[in-house]
Amino acid sequence: MDLPAPDTSILARKAEIVARLRQALPGEAIIDDPAETRAYECDALSAYRCPPLAVALPRTTAEVSEVLKICHAEGVPVVPRGAGTSLAGGALPTADSVILGVARMNRVLEIDYDDRFIRVEAGRTNLSVTAAVEADGFFYAPDPSSQLACAIAGNIAMNSGGAHCLKYGVTTNNLLGVTMVMMDGTVVEIGGGHMDAGGYDLLGAICGSEGQLGVVTEAVLRILPKPEGARPVLIAFDSNEVAGACVADIIKAGVLPVAIEFMDRPCIRACEDFAHAGYPDCEALLIVEVEGSEAEIDEQLGLIRQIAGRHDPREFRESGSEEEAKKIWLGRKSAFGAMGQINDYMCLDGTIPVSSLPLVLKRIGEMSRDFGLDVANVFHAGDGNMHPLILFDANKPGDLEKCESLGAEILKLCVEVGGCLTGEHGVGIEKRDLMAVQYSGADMEAQMRLKDVFDPKWLLNPAKVFPLGVSAERRAG
């Protein structure tokens, strides 16, 4: 993956730019020591690194506005950053850019149980949103695997989902409003604590825009009453394809579990070693969770048991206690970290129609053999959001490039069967050069014209989403 050559005039003015930033932000909110900026040289796509010009860590929307005003006047690119958990290089800096991190902006600003919303600063972590309301019987639905660490800012930027998005939707379905700072420092309020705002659906454009349009500093999120009860089951199979067919049949039958998660043997073993969840010994495993009253749970699980039975499962096991249920989910939520303990990998997130699961899983296996790289599969099967983990050796020359080539073929396959390049990780730099596989030139031009309106100088989150050459032309004016 290439990054644009840095603007040497900006590098030459580093001392002046940093001095202006220090006048605007108090204390230690500006970092420019190369030894300290290295902590921000990459996100969770750690194969690519580039130290930024400087890092700004504001505490308020007003401070964010001041940073952007300065960078806008100086022509300095800005890379918004939440918690740095992006798996697509969404927060990778360029050498002439300022990282604008919102991690210090983590307060709860308002909770309204009557209208069922919570207003938080965008640096607040996903899991801590639920922690703020769970004592009163509410929760925030989107639950990406990194929810312990990832920030709401990044969730909005990438339109994150999670295991329970099958029933509750992804971030865009649970986002009611934002406070956003434009590149020139203008602060705008979009949406709010109500169902729908009048006029254009600007909120829909902002959610999933990957920091291309503005910096979100506050968010109004939908909160929901906790369900009466929930129960996960483990369904073990002798092949990936059969497990995929079972998922397709569950969805086709009109049953709506709260989650259907898939893991294959390599991932099952790694997660079991890490979390000791008691997973069965099998080739493929489904975690299916339903919720409601005891009667509703029993009825739904009865239907799922019948459907699974037609696929001759090796085992069908219901969780017997809350403690067992927590272990089952701990194993799944730990999948990326557990795999990282045993191998370098690249995680994809193409989406496909659920009916195509058996075919795509078969083709991924064939591609894996063709490229000579193992692939572990763990993903949100209910909505077809694939997460193939391509295993490679970062210390072996050529292995990363081979991994990227295999990843590109898998993502092309996702588009070929009627899916898309990304379900929740975003395009970032990882899929930037594949945008033409899914979008026509006219499609991309429409997207870029929207960015022209919000960020005419093309200073926000450079080198992401759009092909490098086009981005450079747009920025040059």
Residue pairs with C-beta under 8 A, 6 or more apart in sequence:
1 48
1 89
1 404
1 429
1 430
1 432
1 433
2 468
3 48
3 50
3 92
3 94
3 95
3 429
3 463
4 94
4 462
4 463
4 468
4 471
4 472
6 94
6 95
6 96
7 75
7 96
10 17
10 53
10 74
10 75
10 76
10 96
11 53
11 95
11 96
13 74
14 32
14 53
14 54
17 53
17 54
17 70
17 71
17 74
17 76
17 98
18 30
18 32
18 54
20 70
20 74
21 30
21 54
21 56
21 67
21 70
21 98
22 30
24 63
24 66
24 67
24 70
25 56
25 57
25 58
25 63
25 66
25 67
28 57
29 56
29 57
29 58
29 59
29 63
29 104
30 54
30 55
30 56
30 57
31 37
31 40
31 54
31 55
31 57
32 53
32 54
32 55
34 51
36 55
37 51
37 52
37 54
37 55
37 99
38 51
40 51
40 52
40 55
40 81
40 84
40 93
40 99
40 101
41 49
41 50
41 51
41 52
41 93
42 48
42 49
42 50
42 84
42 89
42 92
43 81
43 84
43 85
43 86
43 87
43 89
43 90
43 91
43 92
44 84
44 85
44 86
44 87
44 146
45 86
45 87
45 88
45 89
45 92
45 346
45 428
45 429
45 430
47 346
47 394
47 400
48 89
48 92
48 429
49 92
50 92
50 93
50 94
50 95
51 93
51 95
52 79
52 93
52 94
52 95
52 97
52 98
52 99
53 76
53 93
53 95
53 96
53 97
53 98
54 98
54 99
55 98
55 99
55 101
56 67
56 98
56 99
56 100
56 101
57 101
57 103
57 104
58 64
58 66
58 67
58 100
58 102
58 104
58 105
59 104
59 105
60 105
60 217
61 105
61 179
61 181
61 187
61 217
61 218
64 100
64 102
64 105
64 181
64 215
64 217
65 181
65 185
65 186
65 187
66 185
67 78
67 98
67 100
68 78
68 100
68 181
68 182
68 183
68 184
68 185
68 215
69 184
69 185
70 76
71 77
71 78
71 98
71 183
71 459
72 183
72 184
72 185
72 457
72 459
75 457
75 459
76 96
76 97
76 98
76 459
77 94
77 96
77 97
77 98
77 459
77 460
77 461
77 462
78 97
78 98
78 99
78 100
78 183
78 215
78 459
78 460
78 461
79 91
79 92
79 93
79 94
79 97
79 98
79 99
79 100
79 211
79 461
79 462
80 91
80 100
80 102
80 153
80 157
80 211
80 215
80 216
80 460
80 461
81 91
81 99
81 100
81 101
81 102
81 103
81 154
82 91
82 101
82 102
82 103
82 122
82 123
82 150
82 151
82 152
82 153
82 154
82 155
82 157
83 103
83 123
83 125
83 146
83 149
83 150
83 151
83 154
84 91
85 146
85 149
85 150
85 151
85 154
86 154
86 158
86 425
86 426
86 428
87 347
87 349
87 425
87 430
88 158
88 349
88 422
88 425
88 426
88 427
88 428
88 429
88 430
88 431
89 428
89 429
89 430
89 464
90 154
90 157
90 158
90 210
90 211
90 425
90 426
90 428
90 429
90 461
90 464
91 99
91 154
91 211
92 428
92 429
92 463
92 464
93 99
94 462
94 463
97 462
100 215
101 123
102 121
102 122
102 123
102 151
102 153
102 215
102 217
103 123
103 151
104 123
105 121
105 122
105 123
105 124
105 217
106 120
106 121
106 123
106 124
106 125
106 128
107 120
107 121
107 124
108 118
108 119
108 120
108 124
108 132
109 119
109 120
109 121
109 218
110 117
110 118
110 119
110 193
111 117
111 118
111 119
111 132
111 133
111 223
112 118
112 193
113 133
113 136
113 138
113 223
115 193
115 194
116 138
116 222
116 223
116 224
117 176
117 193
117 220
117 221
117 222
117 223
118 129
118 132
118 133
118 140
118 220
118 221
118 223
119 193
119 218
119 219
119 220
119 221
120 129
120 132
120 152
120 218
120 219
120 221
121 217
121 218
122 151
122 152
122 153
122 156
122 178
122 216
122 217
122 218
122 219
123 151
123 152
123 153
124 151
124 152
125 147
125 148
125 149
125 150
125 151
125 152
126 140
126 142
126 143
126 144
126 146
126 147
126 148
126 150
126 151
126 152
126 155
126 160
127 143
127 147
127 148
129 140
129 152
129 221
129 223
130 138
130 139
130 140
133 139
133 140
133 223
134 226
137 225
137 226
138 223
138 224
138 225
138 226
139 223
139 224
139 226
140 174
140 221
140 222
140 223
140 224
141 164
141 165
141 168
141 169
141 174
141 222
141 224
142 155
142 160
142 161
142 162
142 164
142 165
142 168
142 169
142 170
142 171
142 174
143 162
143 163
143 164
143 165
144 150
144 155
144 160
144 161
144 162
144 424
145 162
145 163
145 332
145 333
145 335
145 336
146 336
147 162
147 333
150 160
152 219
152 221
153 216
153 217
153 219
154 160
155 171
156 171
156 175
156 178
156 206
156 207
156 208
156 216
156 219
157 208
157 209
157 210
157 211
157 216
157 426
158 171
158 208
158 210
158 424
158 425
158 426
159 170
159 171
159 172
159 207
159 208
159 424
159 426
160 170
160 171
160 424
161 169
161 170
161 171
161 380
161 383
161 385
161 423
161 424
162 170
162 380
162 424
163 259
163 261
163 289
163 329
163 332
163 333
163 380
164 258
164 259
164 289
165 380
165 383
165 385
166 256
166 257
166 258
166 259
166 260
166 380
166 382
166 383
167 256
167 257
167 258
167 259
167 291
168 174
168 224
168 258
170 424
171 207
171 208
172 203
172 204
172 207
172 208
173 222
174 221
174 222
175 191
175 203
175 207
175 219
175 220
175 221
175 222
176 191
176 192
176 193
176 194
176 195
176 203
176 220
176 221
176 222
177 189
177 190
177 191
177 192
177 193
177 197
177 203
177 219
177 220
178 189
178 190
178 191
178 203
178 206
178 216
178 218
178 219
178 220
179 187
179 188
179 189
179 216
179 217
179 218
179 219
180 187
180 188
180 190
180 206
180 213
180 214
180 215
180 216
180 217
181 187
181 188
181 214
181 215
181 217
182 188
182 214
182 454
182 455
183 214
183 454
183 455
183 457
183 459
183 460
188 214
190 197
190 202
190 203
190 206
191 197
191 202
191 203
191 220
192 220
193 220
197 203
205 213
205 450
206 213
206 214
206 216
208 426
210 426
210 427
210 428
210 461
210 464
210 465
211 460
211 461
211 464
212 451
212 454
212 455
212 460
212 461
212 464
212 465
213 450
213 451
213 454
213 455
213 460
214 454
214 455
214 460
215 460
227 258
227 291
227 292
228 291
228 292
228 293
229 291
229 292
229 293
229 294
229 297
230 258
230 289
230 290
230 291
230 297
230 325
231 289
231 290
231 291
231 297
231 301
231 318
231 319
231 325
232 259
232 287
232 288
232 289
232 319
232 325
232 328
232 329
233 287
233 288
233 289
233 301
233 304
233 316
233 317
233 318
233 319
234 279
234 280
234 285
234 286
234 287
234 315
234 316
234 317
234 319
234 328
235 243
235 246
235 285
235 286
235 288
235 304
235 308
235 313
235 315
235 316
235 317
236 280
236 281
236 282
236 284
236 285
236 313
236 314
236 315
236 316
236 317
237 243
237 246
237 282
237 283
237 284
237 285
237 286
237 311
237 313
237 314
238 282
238 283
238 284
238 312
238 314
239 283
239 284
240 264
240 283
240 284
240 361
240 362
240 365
240 377
241 358
241 361
241 362
242 284
242 311
242 312
242 358
243 262
243 283
243 284
243 285
243 286
243 311
243 361
243 381
244 262
244 284
244 357
244 358
244 360
244 361
244 381
245 311
245 357
245 358
246 286
246 307
246 308
246 311
246 313
247 260
247 262
247 286
247 354
247 357
247 381
247 382
248 354
248 355
248 357
248 358
249 307
249 310
249 311
250 257
250 260
250 288
250 304
250 307
250 308
250 382
251 260
251 354
251 382
252 355
253 303
253 307
255 300
255 303
255 304
255 307
257 288
257 289
257 290
257 300
257 304
257 382
258 289
258 290
258 291
259 287
259 288
259 289
259 380
259 382
260 286
260 287
260 288
260 380
260 381
260 382
261 286
261 287
261 288
261 332
261 378
261 379
261 380
261 381
261 382
262 284
262 285
262 286
262 377
262 378
262 379
262 380
262 381
263 271
263 279
263 284
263 285
263 287
263 332
263 335
263 377
263 378
264 283
264 284
264 285
264 376
264 377
264 378
265 282
265 283
265 284
266 339
266 374
266 376
266 391
267 335
267 338
267 339
267 376
267 377
267 378
267 389
268 279
268 280
268 282
268 285
270 335
270 338
270 339
270 341
270 342
270 376
271 277
271 279
271 331
271 332
271 334
271 335
271 338
272 278
272 279
272 331
273 338
274 331
274 334
274 337
274 338
274 341
275 327
275 330
275 331
275 334
275 338
276 327
277 327
277 328
277 330
277 331
278 324
278 327
278 328
279 285
279 328
279 331
280 314
280 315
280 317
282 314
282 315
286 308
286 381
287 328
287 329
287 332
288 304
290 296
290 297
290 300
290 301
290 304
291 297
292 300
301 318
305 316
308 316
309 316
319 325
319 328
331 338
332 378
335 378
336 347
336 378
336 389
339 345
339 376
339 378
339 389
339 391
343 391
343 392
344 391
344 392
344 393
344 394
345 376
345 389
345 390
345 391
345 392
346 389
346 390
346 392
346 403
346 404
346 407
346 430
347 387
347 388
347 389
347 390
347 425
348 386
348 387
348 388
348 390
348 407
348 410
348 411
348 425
349 385
349 386
349 387
349 422
349 423
349 424
349 425
350 386
350 410
350 411
350 413
350 414
350 415
350 419
350 420
350 421
350 422
350 423
351 383
351 384
351 385
351 386
351 414
351 419
351 420
351 422
351 423
352 360
352 384
352 386
352 414
352 417
352 418
352 419
353 384
353 417
353 418
353 419
354 381
354 382
354 383
354 384
356 384
356 417
356 418
356 419
357 381
357 384
359 417
360 386
360 413
360 414
360 417
361 377
363 413
364 375
364 377
364 388
364 410
364 413
365 375
367 375
367 406
367 409
367 410
367 413
368 374
368 375
368 406
371 402
371 405
371 406
371 409
372 402
373 390
373 391
373 392
373 399
373 402
373 403
373 406
374 390
374 391
375 388
375 389
375 390
375 391
375 406
376 388
376 389
376 391
377 386
377 387
377 388
377 389
378 387
378 389
379 385
379 386
379 387
379 388
380 387
380 423
383 423
384 419
384 423
385 423
385 424
386 410
386 414
386 423
388 407
388 410
390 403
390 406
390 407
390 410
392 399
392 400
392 402
392 403
393 399
394 400
407 430
408 434
411 421
411 431
411 434
411 437
412 434
412 437
414 420
414 421
415 421
415 437
415 438
420 438
421 427
421 431
421 434
421 435
421 437
421 438
422 431
426 465
427 435
427 464
427 465
428 464
428 465
429 463
429 464
432 463
432 464
432 465
432 466
432 467
432 468
433 467
435 444
435 465
435 466
435 467
436 444
436 467
439 447
444 466
444 470
447 465
447 466
448 466
448 470
448 474
451 458
451 474
452 458
452 474
454 460
457 475
457 477
458 471
458 474
458 475
459 475
462 471
462 475
463 471
466 474
